[in-house]
């Protein structure tokens, strides 16, 4: 984990340095000529390149509505409980670092960095109690012949703090209209709080991957993102303190961005 963190930090520094050099190059794209018509045409082309470069090479903040699903990779969830899902919100601060000042085949390639991502979702999970003892994995209980169970709905509050880094593409077909696509790896600290056994708190590291795209017009954009990964949790507070387990998650995000 320490080596991965150091590698990501070194990559971000290198990209930022290269980006600073590109900033200087972009400002020198203007060209003139003694021939008025030719000079005007070249000025238009270089001015367009400078505009699209600045639109691609900038920071942005996402505010998202999310839908999250949770799945246990060992037992899963049977028809009686259904797969736990919930609605939430997320906010993130990001920066796209373009790697070149002139487009290649109309595209700007870069490194997209999420400096901070905060997410929350309330997931409703059904559990069943057999002779007074809770059984979260109803499909497992059903397969082992447990019939006498009382239904109970469990509210789980999931909170994530993460960063992210990955490649990006930008395309500007006309004016300030832009199309953006990206994919990222997001190291995440994930927490789960529930009323299971009165109060339960678990936390741990999750490896999360994301991919998404957006359509922008000037400083505003609308986009969608898919996230999926696996978390390794350890019970911190509760009757099952010290218990370790894995959970798979998948999340859909729909967001509005403010680009600056």
Secondary structure, DSSP 8 states (H G I E B T S, - for coil): -HHHHHHHHHHHHHHHHHHHHHHHHHTT-----SSHHHHHHHHHHHHHHHHHHHHHS-EEEEEEEEEEEEE-TTT---TTT---EEEEEEEEEEEEEES-SS-BTTEEEEEEEEEEEEEEEEEEEEEEEETTEEES-HHHHHHTT---EEEEEEEEEEEEEEEEEEEEEEEEEETTEEEEEEEEEEEEEEEEEE-TTS-EEEEEEEEEEEEEEEEEETTEEEEEEEEEEEEEEEEEESTTTT-EEEEEEEEEEEEEEEE-
